[in-house]
Amino acid sequence: MTQLEIKNNLIKRIKEIDDIQFLEAIKTMLDSKSEKTILLTDEQKNEILLSQKEVNEGLFIEQRKLDQEINKWLNGK
């Protein structure tokens, strides 16, 4: 089932509900989803794009390797 089909199905089913408490529960769930939307500044968006570019170019270190390097440094090896 596509995203559009799911949305249309939900809309149809919600229109058939007469239980106000159930509708309020659905509204609460939808409101909580909307509140989780994160708005980023242009600077934050640019930092994310730059980071993605660096990853695509291989300019990163894997966490496992970084942990190994830190352990060597901490142990003086």
C-alpha positions in Angstrom: 0.0 0.0 0.0 1.4 3.4 -0.9 1.7 6.4 1.4 -1.1 8.1 -0.4 -3.4 5.1 -0.2 -2.7 4.8 3.6 -3.5 8.5 4.1 -6.7 8.3 2.2 -7.7 5.2 4.0 -7.1 6.8 7.4 -9.0 9.9 6.4 -12.0 7.8 5.3 -11.9 5.8 8.6 -11.5 8.9 10.8 -14.6 10.5 9.1 -16.6 7.5 10.2 -15.7 7.8 13.9 -18.2 9.5 16.3 -16.4 8.8 19.5 -15.1 12.2 20.7 -12.6 10.6 23.1 -11.1 8.4 20.4 -10.9 11.4 18.0 -9.1 13.4 20.8 -6.7 10.6 21.3 -5.9 10.6 17.5 -5.5 14.4 17.6 -3.0 14.0 20.6 -1.0 11.5 18.6 -0.9 13.7 15.6 0.0 16.8 17.7 2.9 15.0 19.3 4.2 14.0 15.9 4.0 17.6 14.7 5.9 18.8 17.8 8.8 16.6 17.0 9.4 18.4 13.7 12.9 20.0 13.9 13.5 23.3 12.3 17.1 23.9 11.3 18.9 27.2 10.6 20.6 27.7 7.3 23.9 27.4 9.1 22.9 24.0 10.5 21.7 22.8 7.1 25.0 23.8 5.5 26.9 22.0 8.2 24.9 18.8 7.5 25.5 19.1 3.8 29.2 19.7 4.4 29.4 16.6 6.7 27.6 14.5 4.1 30.0 15.6 1.4 33.0 14.7 3.7 31.6 11.3 4.3 31.0 10.7 0.6 34.6 11.7 0.0 35.8 9.3 2.7 37.0 12.0 5.0 36.0 10.3 8.3 37.2 7.8 10.8 35.1 4.8 12.0 34.1 4.8 15.7 36.0 1.5 16.2 39.2 2.9 14.9 38.8 6.1 16.8 38.3 4.2 20.0 41.5 2.2 19.3 43.5 5.4 18.7 42.1 6.9 21.9 42.9 3.8 23.9 46.5 3.8 22.5 46.9 7.5 23.5 45.5 7.0 26.9 47.7 3.9 27.6 50.8 5.7 26.2 51.3 3.2 23.4 
